[in-house]
């Protein structure tokens, strides 16, 4: 699930529901309780083509790694 959220385009709740078999409200609870509060990751959401997508913003030190690794 975190890999889906770390992809550059992020993912939708529907994609995580299909991957996990969870209910949408459970996915949103996971975002709030685990991703944001427990793991303290910066989860952002936005509308892309009228569909809400979620993604974990990479940390500043991770941005430099991807540029140098390529």
PDB file with SEQRES, HELIX, SHEET and CRYST1 records, atoms N, CA, C and O in Angstrom:
SEQRES   1 A   70  UNK UNK UNK UNK UNK UNK UNK UNK UNK UNK UNK UNK UNK          
SEQRES   2 A   70  UNK UNK UNK UNK UNK UNK UNK UNK UNK UNK UNK UNK UNK          
SEQRES   3 A   70  UNK UNK UNK UNK UNK UNK UNK UNK UNK UNK UNK UNK UNK          
SEQRES   4 A   70  UNK UNK UNK UNK UNK UNK UNK UNK UNK UNK UNK UNK UNK          
SEQRES   5 A   70  UNK UNK UNK UNK UNK UNK UNK UNK UNK UNK UNK UNK UNK          
SEQRES   6 A   70  UNK UNK UNK UNK UNK                                          
HELIX    1 AA1 UNK A    2  UNK A    6  1                                   5    
HELIX    2 AA2 UNK A   13  UNK A   20  1                                   8    
HELIX    3 AA3 UNK A   24  UNK A   30  1                                   7    
HELIX    4 AA4 UNK A   31  UNK A   38  3                                   8    
HELIX    5 AA5 UNK A   60  UNK A   69  1                                  10    
SHEET    1 AA1 2 UNK A  43  UNK A  48  0                                        
SHEET    2 AA1 2 UNK A  51  UNK A  56 -1                                        
CRYST1    1.000    1.000    1.000  90.00  90.00  90.00 P 1           1          
ATOM      1  N   UNK A   1       0.823  -1.175   0.000  1.00  0.00           N  
ATOM      2  CA  UNK A   1       0.000   0.000   0.000  1.00  0.00           C  
ATOM      3  C   UNK A   1       0.877   1.251   0.000  1.00  0.00           C  
ATOM      4  O   UNK A   1       0.587   2.205  -0.722  1.00  0.00           O  
ATOM      5  N   UNK A   2       1.922   1.260   0.783  1.00  0.00           N  
ATOM      6  CA  UNK A   2       2.811   2.424   0.818  1.00  0.00           C  
ATOM      7  C   UNK A   2       3.515   2.612  -0.520  1.00  0.00           C  
ATOM      8  O   UNK A   2       3.790   3.743  -0.921  1.00  0.00           O  
ATOM      9  N   UNK A   3       3.808   1.522  -1.207  1.00  0.00           N  
ATOM     10  CA  UNK A   3       4.435   1.638  -2.527  1.00  0.00           C  
ATOM     11  C   UNK A   3       3.495   2.332  -3.502  1.00  0.00           C  
ATOM     12  O   UNK A   3       3.937   3.152  -4.306  1.00  0.00           O  
ATOM     13  N   UNK A   4       2.212   2.019  -3.442  1.00  0.00           N  
ATOM     14  CA  UNK A   4       1.230   2.702  -4.292  1.00  0.00           C  
ATOM     15  C   UNK A   4       1.205   4.193  -3.975  1.00  0.00           C  
ATOM     16  O   UNK A   4       1.148   5.028  -4.878  1.00  0.00           O  
ATOM     17  N   UNK A   5       1.246   4.516  -2.698  1.00  0.00           N  
ATOM     18  CA  UNK A   5       1.191   5.915  -2.285  1.00  0.00           C  
ATOM     19  C   UNK A   5       2.477   6.661  -2.602  1.00  0.00           C  
ATOM     20  O   UNK A   5       2.462   7.886  -2.728  1.00  0.00           O  
ATOM     21  N   UNK A   6       3.586   5.950  -2.733  1.00  0.00           N  
ATOM     22  CA  UNK A   6       4.864   6.605  -3.023  1.00  0.00           C  
ATOM     23  C   UNK A   6       5.111   6.769  -4.523  1.00  0.00           C  
ATOM     24  O   UNK A   6       6.077   7.428  -4.910  1.00  0.00           O  
ATOM     25  N   UNK A   7       4.275   6.196  -5.364  1.00  0.00           N  
ATOM     26  CA  UNK A   7       4.466   6.352  -6.803  1.00  0.00           C  
ATOM     27  C   UNK A   7       4.275   7.821  -7.174  1.00  0.00           C  
ATOM     28  O   UNK A   7       3.517   8.528  -6.510  1.00  0.00           O  
ATOM     29  N   UNK A   8       4.949   8.288  -8.220  1.00  0.00           N  
ATOM     30  CA  UNK A   8       4.881   9.713  -8.577  1.00  0.00           C  
ATOM     31  C   UNK A   8       3.453  10.225  -8.813  1.00  0.00           C  
ATOM     32  O   UNK A   8       3.144  11.373  -8.492  1.00  0.00           O  
ATOM     33  N   UNK A   9       2.600   9.388  -9.365  1.00  0.00           N  
ATOM     34  CA  UNK A   9       1.217   9.802  -9.624  1.00  0.00           C  
ATOM     35  C   UNK A   9       0.302   9.521  -8.452  1.00  0.00           C  
ATOM     36  O   UNK A   9      -0.856   9.938  -8.464  1.00  0.00           O  
ATOM     37  N   UNK A  10       0.791   8.827  -7.445  1.00  0.00           N  
ATOM     38  CA  UNK A  10      -0.043   8.457  -6.312  1.00  0.00           C  
ATOM     39  C   UNK A  10      -1.057   7.395  -6.714  1.00  0.00           C  
ATOM     40  O   UNK A  10      -0.850   6.668  -7.686  1.00  0.00           O  
ATOM     41  N   UNK A  11      -2.153   7.308  -5.966  1.00  0.00           N  
ATOM     42  CA  UNK A  11      -3.179   6.321  -6.282  1.00  0.00           C  
ATOM     43  C   UNK A  11      -4.521   6.792  -5.732  1.00  0.00           C  
ATOM     44  O   UNK A  11      -4.602   7.752  -4.964  1.00  0.00           O  
ATOM     45  N   UNK A  12      -5.554   6.098  -6.141  1.00  0.00           N  
ATOM     46  CA  UNK A  12      -6.894   6.416  -5.671  1.00  0.00           C  
ATOM     47  C   UNK A  12      -7.276   5.462  -4.547  1.00  0.00           C  
ATOM     48  O   UNK A  12      -6.642   4.425  -4.352  1.00  0.00           O  
ATOM     49  N   UNK A  13      -8.312   5.826  -3.818  1.00  0.00           N  
ATOM     50  CA  UNK A  13      -8.827   4.929  -2.784  1.00  0.00           C  
ATOM     51  C   UNK A  13      -9.329   3.642  -3.435  1.00  0.00           C  
ATOM     52  O   UNK A  13      -9.163   2.558  -2.877  1.00  0.00           O  
ATOM     53  N   UNK A  14      -9.941   3.758  -4.612  1.00  0.00           N  
ATOM     54  CA  UNK A  14     -10.424   2.563  -5.315  1.00  0.00           C  
ATOM     55  C   UNK A  14      -9.295   1.584  -5.623  1.00  0.00           C  
ATOM     56  O   UNK A  14      -9.482   0.372  -5.523  1.00  0.00           O  
ATOM     57  N   UNK A  15      -8.128   2.099  -5.995  1.00  0.00           N  
ATOM     58  CA  UNK A  15      -6.982   1.228  -6.281  1.00  0.00           C  
ATOM     59  C   UNK A  15      -6.547   0.477  -5.028  1.00  0.00           C  
ATOM     60  O   UNK A  15      -6.205  -0.703  -5.101  1.00  0.00           O  
ATOM     61  N   UNK A  16      -6.556   1.146  -3.888  1.00  0.00           N  
ATOM     62  CA  UNK A  16      -6.159   0.487  -2.639  1.00  0.00           C  
ATOM     63  C   UNK A  16      -7.231  -0.496  -2.191  1.00  0.00           C  
ATOM     64  O   UNK A  16      -6.913  -1.556  -1.651  1.00  0.00           O  
ATOM     65  N   UNK A  17      -8.500  -0.156  -2.410  1.00  0.00           N  
ATOM     66  CA  UNK A  17      -9.594  -1.082  -2.088  1.00  0.00           C  
ATOM     67  C   UNK A  17      -9.415  -2.370  -2.885  1.00  0.00           C  
ATOM     68  O   UNK A  17      -9.563  -3.463  -2.337  1.00  0.00           O  
ATOM     69  N   UNK A  18      -9.100  -2.252  -4.174  1.00  0.00           N  
ATOM     70  CA  UNK A  18      -8.898  -3.440  -5.015  1.00  0.00           C  
ATOM     71  C   UNK A  18      -7.679  -4.243  -4.579  1.00  0.00           C  
ATOM     72  O   UNK A  18      -7.696  -5.474  -4.611  1.00  0.00           O  
ATOM     73  N   UNK A  19      -6.620  -3.541  -4.171  1.00  0.00           N  
ATOM     74  CA  UNK A  19      -5.385  -4.218  -3.775  1.00  0.00           C  
ATOM     75  C   UNK A  19      -5.503  -4.921  -2.426  1.00  0.00           C  
ATOM     76  O   UNK A  19      -4.881  -5.962  -2.211  1.00  0.00           O  
ATOM     77  N   UNK A  20      -6.301  -4.356  -1.513  1.00  0.00           N  
ATOM     78  CA  UNK A  20      -6.357  -4.889  -0.155  1.00  0.00           C  
ATOM     79  C   UNK A  20      -7.645  -5.624   0.175  1.00  0.00           C  
ATOM     80  O   UNK A  20      -7.657  -6.480   1.059  1.00  0.00           O  
ATOM     81  N   UNK A  21      -8.738  -5.303  -0.528  1.00  0.00           N  
ATOM     82  CA  UNK A  21     -10.028  -5.874  -0.190  1.00  0.00           C  
ATOM     83  C   UNK A  21     -10.717  -5.138   0.957  1.00  0.00           C  
ATOM     84  O   UNK A  21     -11.763  -5.570   1.441  1.00  0.00           O  
ATOM     85  N   UNK A  22     -10.122  -4.020   1.389  1.00  0.00           N  
ATOM     86  CA  UNK A  22     -10.688  -3.235   2.479  1.00  0.00           C  
ATOM     87  C   UNK A  22     -11.857  -2.396   1.974  1.00  0.00           C  
ATOM     88  O   UNK A  22     -12.035  -2.215   0.770  1.00  0.00           O  
ATOM     89  N   UNK A  23     -12.640  -1.892   2.908  1.00  0.00           N  
ATOM     90  CA  UNK A  23     -13.695  -0.938   2.599  1.00  0.00           C  
ATOM     91  C   UNK A  23     -13.066   0.460   2.479  1.00  0.00           C  
ATOM     92  O   UNK A  23     -12.042   0.736   3.103  1.00  0.00           O  
ATOM     93  N   UNK A  24     -13.684   1.339   1.674  1.00  0.00           N  
ATOM     94  CA  UNK A  24     -13.111   2.685   1.517  1.00  0.00           C  
ATOM     95  C   UNK A  24     -12.918   3.438   2.839  1.00  0.00           C  
ATOM     96  O   UNK A  24     -11.926   4.150   3.000  1.00  0.00           O  
ATOM     97  N   UNK A  25     -13.844   3.291   3.775  1.00  0.00           N  
ATOM     98  CA  UNK A  25     -13.686   3.994   5.049  1.00  0.00           C  
ATOM     99  C   UNK A  25     -12.498   3.453   5.843  1.00  0.00           C  
ATOM    100  O   UNK A  25     -11.886   4.191   6.616  1.00  0.00           O  
ATOM    101  N   UNK A  26     -12.165   2.170   5.661  1.00  0.00           N  
ATOM    102  CA  UNK A  26     -10.990   1.598   6.331  1.00  0.00           C  
ATOM    103  C   UNK A  26      -9.700   2.157   5.731  1.00  0.00           C  
ATOM    104  O   UNK A  26      -8.730   2.399   6.449  1.00  0.00           O  
ATOM    105  N   UNK A  27      -9.694   2.358   4.427  1.00  0.00           N  
ATOM    106  CA  UNK A  27      -8.529   2.939   3.766  1.00  0.00           C  
ATOM    107  C   UNK A  27      -8.304   4.365   4.266  1.00  0.00           C  
ATOM    108  O   UNK A  27      -7.175   4.745   4.576  1.00  0.00           O  
ATOM    109  N   UNK A  28      -9.369   5.148   4.344  1.00  0.00           N  
ATOM    110  CA  UNK A  28      -9.237   6.521   4.835  1.00  0.00           C  
ATOM    111  C   UNK A  28      -8.765   6.534   6.294  1.00  0.00           C  
ATOM    112  O   UNK A  28      -7.979   7.397   6.684  1.00  0.00           O  
ATOM    113  N   UNK A  29      -9.239   5.589   7.088  1.00  0.00           N  
ATOM    114  CA  UNK A  29      -8.788   5.476   8.473  1.00  0.00           C  
ATOM    115  C   UNK A  29      -7.315   5.117   8.553  1.00  0.00           C  
ATOM    116  O   UNK A  29      -6.595   5.625   9.412  1.00  0.00           O  
ATOM    117  N   UNK A  30      -6.864   4.245   7.661  1.00  0.00           N  
ATOM    118  CA  UNK A  30      -5.450   3.885   7.589  1.00  0.00           C  
ATOM    119  C   UNK A  30      -4.615   5.110   7.239  1.00  0.00           C  
ATOM    120  O   UNK A  30      -3.550   5.324   7.817  1.00  0.00           O  
ATOM    121  N   UNK A  31      -5.098   5.916   6.291  1.00  0.00           N  
ATOM    122  CA  UNK A  31      -4.389   7.141   5.920  1.00  0.00           C  
ATOM    123  C   UNK A  31      -4.214   8.038   7.133  1.00  0.00           C  
ATOM    124  O   UNK A  31      -3.112   8.518   7.401  1.00  0.00           O  
ATOM    125  N   UNK A  32      -5.288   8.263   7.862  1.00  0.00           N  
ATOM    126  CA  UNK A  32      -5.248   9.188   8.999  1.00  0.00           C  
ATOM    127  C   UNK A  32      -4.476   8.611  10.182  1.00  0.00           C  
ATOM    128  O   UNK A  32      -3.619   9.282  10.757  1.00  0.00           O  
ATOM    129  N   UNK A  33      -4.778   7.373  10.541  1.00  0.00           N  
ATOM    130  CA  UNK A  33      -4.206   6.799  11.754  1.00  0.00           C  
ATOM    131  C   UNK A  33      -2.798   6.290  11.614  1.00  0.00           C  
ATOM    132  O   UNK A  33      -1.979   6.481  12.512  1.00  0.00           O  
ATOM    133  N   UNK A  34      -2.500   5.647  10.511  1.00  0.00           N  
ATOM    134  CA  UNK A  34      -1.174   5.034  10.349  1.00  0.00           C  
ATOM    135  C   UNK A  34      -0.241   5.922   9.536  1.00  0.00           C  
ATOM    136  O   UNK A  34       0.844   6.277   9.996  1.00  0.00           O  
ATOM    137  N   UNK A  35      -0.662   6.276   8.335  1.00  0.00           N  
ATOM    138  CA  UNK A  35       0.238   7.023   7.455  1.00  0.00           C  
ATOM    139  C   UNK A  35       0.569   8.391   8.041  1.00  0.00           C  
ATOM    140  O   UNK A  35       1.738   8.768   8.125  1.00  0.00           O  
ATOM    141  N   UNK A  36      -0.462   9.133   8.447  1.00  0.00           N  
ATOM    142  CA  UNK A  36      -0.212  10.497   8.932  1.00  0.00           C  
ATOM    143  C   UNK A  36       0.235  10.536  10.384  1.00  0.00           C  
ATOM    144  O   UNK A  36       1.237  11.177  10.702  1.00  0.00           O  
ATOM    145  N   UNK A  37      -0.492   9.862  11.272  1.00  0.00           N  
ATOM    146  CA  UNK A  37      -0.204   9.994  12.702  1.00  0.00           C  
ATOM    147  C   UNK A  37       0.938   9.102  13.180  1.00  0.00           C  
ATOM    148  O   UNK A  37       1.858   9.583  13.842  1.00  0.00           O  
ATOM    149  N   UNK A  38       0.893   7.822  12.856  1.00  0.00           N  
ATOM    150  CA  UNK A  38       1.900   6.899  13.380  1.00  0.00           C  
ATOM    151  C   UNK A  38       3.229   7.003  12.624  1.00  0.00           C  
ATOM    152  O   UNK A  38       4.288   7.120  13.240  1.00  0.00           O  
ATOM    153  N   UNK A  39       3.170   6.959  11.288  1.00  0.00           N  
ATOM    154  CA  UNK A  39       4.391   7.015  10.490  1.00  0.00           C  
ATOM    155  C   UNK A  39       4.862   8.445  10.237  1.00  0.00           C  
ATOM    156  O   UNK A  39       5.995   8.662   9.809  1.00  0.00           O  
ATOM    157  N   UNK A  40       3.994   9.415  10.501  1.00  0.00           N  
ATOM    158  CA  UNK A  40       4.305  10.838  10.328  1.00  0.00           C  
ATOM    159  C   UNK A  40       4.774  11.157   8.913  1.00  0.00           C  
ATOM    160  O   UNK A  40       5.709  11.934   8.721  1.00  0.00           O  
ATOM    161  N   UNK A  41       4.117  10.549   7.923  1.00  0.00           N  
ATOM    162  CA  UNK A  41       4.438  10.820   6.528  1.00  0.00           C  
ATOM    163  C   UNK A  41       3.539  11.940   6.015  1.00  0.00           C  
ATOM    164  O   UNK A  41       2.408  12.102   6.473  1.00  0.00           O  
ATOM    165  N   UNK A  42       4.044  12.696   5.077  1.00  0.00           N  
ATOM    166  CA  UNK A  42       3.299  13.821   4.514  1.00  0.00           C  
ATOM    167  C   UNK A  42       2.441  13.307   3.361  1.00  0.00           C  
ATOM    168  O   UNK A  42       2.918  13.157   2.236  1.00  0.00           O  
ATOM    169  N   UNK A  43       1.178  13.042   3.653  1.00  0.00           N  
ATOM    170  CA  UNK A  43       0.244  12.520   2.654  1.00  0.00           C  
ATOM    171  C   UNK A  43      -0.529  13.681   2.063  1.00  0.00           C  
ATOM    172  O   UNK A  43      -1.181  14.439   2.782  1.00  0.00           O  
ATOM    173  N   UNK A  44      -0.453  13.815   0.750  1.00  0.00           N  
ATOM    174  CA  UNK A  44      -1.189  14.885   0.097  1.00  0.00           C  
ATOM    175  C   UNK A  44      -2.244  14.287  -0.819  1.00  0.00           C  
ATOM    176  O   UNK A  44      -2.117  13.155  -1.287  1.00  0.00           O  
ATOM    177  N   UNK A  45      -3.276  15.061  -1.062  1.00  0.00           N  
ATOM    178  CA  UNK A  45      -4.324  14.612  -1.971  1.00  0.00           C  
ATOM    179  C   UNK A  45      -4.693  15.755  -2.891  1.00  0.00           C  
ATOM    180  O   UNK A  45      -4.539  16.928  -2.552  1.00  0.00           O  
ATOM    181  N   UNK A  46      -5.178  15.390  -4.053  1.00  0.00           N  
ATOM    182  CA  UNK A  46      -5.602  16.397  -5.009  1.00  0.00           C  
ATOM    183  C   UNK A  46      -6.459  15.763  -6.087  1.00  0.00           C  
ATOM    184  O   UNK A  46      -6.437  14.551  -6.296  1.00  0.00           O  
ATOM    185  N   UNK A  47      -7.213  16.616  -6.765  1.00  0.00           N  
ATOM    186  CA  UNK A  47      -8.057  16.134  -7.848  1.00  0.00           C  
ATOM    187  C   UNK A  47      -7.267  16.134  -9.148  1.00  0.00           C  
ATOM    188  O   UNK A  47      -6.669  17.140  -9.529  1.00  0.00           O  
ATOM    189  N   UNK A  48      -7.275  14.991  -9.821  1.00  0.00           N  
ATOM    190  CA  UNK A  48      -6.657  14.849 -11.133  1.00  0.00           C  
ATOM    191  C   UNK A  48      -7.741  14.286 -12.044  1.00  0.00           C  
ATOM    192  O   UNK A  48      -8.203  13.162 -11.850  1.00  0.00           O  
ATOM    193  N   UNK A  49      -8.138  15.065 -13.024  1.00  0.00           N  
ATOM    194  CA  UNK A  49      -9.228  14.667 -13.919  1.00  0.00           C  
ATOM    195  C   UNK A  49     -10.468  14.273 -13.133  1.00  0.00           C  
ATOM    196  O   UNK A  49     -11.104  13.260 -13.424  1.00  0.00           O  
ATOM    197  N   UNK A  50     -10.807  15.080 -12.135  1.00  0.00           N  
ATOM    198  CA  UNK A  50     -11.992  14.901 -11.293  1.00  0.00           C  
ATOM    199  C   UNK A  50     -11.963  13.631 -10.437  1.00  0.00           C  
ATOM    200  O   UNK A  50     -13.001  13.187  -9.946  1.00  0.00           O  
ATOM    201  N   UNK A  51     -10.781  13.053 -10.262  1.00  0.00           N  
ATOM    202  CA  UNK A  51     -10.608  11.878  -9.407  1.00  0.00           C  
ATOM    203  C   UNK A  51      -9.587  12.236  -8.335  1.00  0.00           C  
ATOM    204  O   UNK A  51      -8.507  12.734  -8.651  1.00  0.00           O  
ATOM    205  N   UNK A  52      -9.920  11.988  -7.071  1.00  0.00           N  
ATOM    206  CA  UNK A  52      -9.000  12.301  -5.976  1.00  0.00           C  
ATOM    207  C   UNK A  52      -7.896  11.260  -5.912  1.00  0.00           C  
ATOM    208  O   UNK A  52      -8.150  10.056  -5.862  1.00  0.00           O  
ATOM    209  N   UNK A  53      -6.655  11.759  -5.916  1.00  0.00           N  
ATOM    210  CA  UNK A  53      -5.482  10.893  -5.832  1.00  0.00           C  
ATOM    211  C   UNK A  53      -4.689  11.267  -4.590  1.00  0.00           C  
ATOM    212  O   UNK A  53      -4.617  12.436  -4.213  1.00  0.00           O  
ATOM    213  N   UNK A  54      -4.098  10.262  -3.961  1.00  0.00           N  
ATOM    214  CA  UNK A  54      -3.312  10.431  -2.747  1.00  0.00           C  
ATOM    215  C   UNK A  54      -1.892   9.997  -3.032  1.00  0.00           C  
ATOM    216  O   UNK A  54      -1.653   9.043  -3.772  1.00  0.00           O  
ATOM    217  N   UNK A  55      -0.945  10.715  -2.431  1.00  0.00           N  
ATOM    218  CA  UNK A  55       0.452  10.291  -2.548  1.00  0.00           C  
ATOM    219  C   UNK A  55       1.235  10.811  -1.359  1.00  0.00           C  
ATOM    220  O   UNK A  55       0.899  11.832  -0.759  1.00  0.00           O  
ATOM    221  N   UNK A  56       2.294  10.072  -1.036  1.00  0.00           N  
ATOM    222  CA  UNK A  56       3.203  10.482   0.021  1.00  0.00           C  
ATOM    223  C   UNK A  56       4.258  11.365  -0.628  1.00  0.00           C  
ATOM    224  O   UNK A  56       4.954  10.951  -1.555  1.00  0.00           O  
ATOM    225  N   UNK A  57       4.363  12.594  -0.121  1.00  0.00           N  
ATOM    226  CA  UNK A  57       5.375  13.494  -0.655  1.00  0.00           C  
ATOM    227  C   UNK A  57       6.751  12.986  -0.249  1.00  0.00           C  
ATOM    228  O   UNK A  57       6.969  12.666   0.919  1.00  0.00           O  
ATOM    229  N   UNK A  58       7.685  12.908  -1.197  1.00  0.00           N  
ATOM    230  CA  UNK A  58       9.031  12.451  -0.839  1.00  0.00           C  
ATOM    231  C   UNK A  58       9.722  13.477   0.045  1.00  0.00           C  
ATOM    232  O   UNK A  58       9.517  14.682  -0.102  1.00  0.00           O  
ATOM    233  N   UNK A  59      10.531  12.989   0.954  1.00  0.00           N  
ATOM    234  CA  UNK A  59      11.311  13.872   1.820  1.00  0.00           C  
ATOM    235  C   UNK A  59      12.369  14.572   0.971  1.00  0.00           C  
ATOM    236  O   UNK A  59      12.725  14.090  -0.104  1.00  0.00           O  
ATOM    237  N   UNK A  60      12.860  15.684   1.444  1.00  0.00           N  
ATOM    238  CA  UNK A  60      13.834  16.471   0.681  1.00  0.00           C  
ATOM    239  C   UNK A  60      15.070  15.650   0.320  1.00  0.00           C  
ATOM    240  O   UNK A  60      15.597  15.784  -0.785  1.00  0.00           O  
ATOM    241  N   UNK A  61      15.539  14.801   1.241  1.00  0.00           N  
ATOM    242  CA  UNK A  61      16.729  13.998   0.947  1.00  0.00           C  
ATOM    243  C   UNK A  61      16.436  12.892  -0.063  1.00  0.00           C  
ATOM    244  O   UNK A  61      17.358  12.423  -0.731  1.00  0.00           O  
ATOM    245  N   UNK A  62      15.180  12.461  -0.194  1.00  0.00           N  
ATOM    246  CA  UNK A  62      14.819  11.432  -1.172  1.00  0.00           C  
ATOM    247  C   UNK A  62      14.756  11.998  -2.577  1.00  0.00           C  
ATOM    248  O   UNK A  62      14.997  11.272  -3.541  1.00  0.00           O  
ATOM    249  N   UNK A  63      14.437  13.275  -2.716  1.00  0.00           N  
ATOM    250  CA  UNK A  63      14.363  13.895  -4.032  1.00  0.00           C  
ATOM    251  C   UNK A  63      15.737  13.895  -4.683  1.00  0.00           C  
ATOM    252  O   UNK A  63      15.859  13.605  -5.873  1.00  0.00           O  
ATOM    253  N   UNK A  64      16.753  14.212  -3.930  1.00  0.00           N  
ATOM    254  CA  UNK A  64      18.112  14.217  -4.463  1.00  0.00           C  
ATOM    255  C   UNK A  64      18.592  12.832  -4.849  1.00  0.00           C  
ATOM    256  O   UNK A  64      19.333  12.690  -5.821  1.00  0.00           O  
ATOM    257  N   UNK A  65      18.186  11.805  -4.109  1.00  0.00           N  
ATOM    258  CA  UNK A  65      18.599  10.429  -4.402  1.00  0.00           C  
ATOM    259  C   UNK A  65      18.098   9.979  -5.760  1.00  0.00           C  
ATOM    260  O   UNK A  65      18.842   9.350  -6.513  1.00  0.00           O  
ATOM    261  N   UNK A  66      16.843  10.289  -6.092  1.00  0.00           N  
ATOM    262  CA  UNK A  66      16.282   9.817  -7.345  1.00  0.00           C  
ATOM    263  C   UNK A  66      16.978  10.482  -8.534  1.00  0.00           C  
ATOM    264  O   UNK A  66      17.128   9.865  -9.588  1.00  0.00           O  
ATOM    265  N   UNK A  67      17.400  11.731  -8.371  1.00  0.00           N  
ATOM    266  CA  UNK A  67      18.079  12.438  -9.461  1.00  0.00           C  
ATOM    267  C   UNK A  67      19.487  11.882  -9.666  1.00  0.00           C  
ATOM    268  O   UNK A  67      19.947  11.776 -10.803  1.00  0.00           O  
ATOM    269  N   UNK A  68      20.174  11.527  -8.585  1.00  0.00           N  
ATOM    270  CA  UNK A  68      21.543  11.035  -8.706  1.00  0.00           C  
ATOM    271  C   UNK A  68      21.582   9.561  -9.083  1.00  0.00           C  
ATOM    272  O   UNK A  68      22.564   9.096  -9.662  1.00  0.00           O  
ATOM    273  N   UNK A  69      20.528   8.826  -8.761  1.00  0.00           N  
ATOM    274  CA  UNK A  69      20.506   7.394  -9.072  1.00  0.00           C  
ATOM    275  C   UNK A  69      20.276   7.150 -10.551  1.00  0.00           C  
ATOM    276  O   UNK A  69      20.655   6.098 -11.065  1.00  0.00           O  
ATOM    277  N   UNK A  70      19.667   8.091 -11.242  1.00  0.00           N  
ATOM    278  CA  UNK A  70      19.320   7.900 -12.664  1.00  0.00           C  
ATOM    279  C   UNK A  70      20.471   8.147 -13.551  1.00  0.00           C  
ATOM    280  O   UNK A  70      20.347   8.030 -14.770  1.00  0.00           O  
TER     281      UNK A  70                                                      
END                                                                             
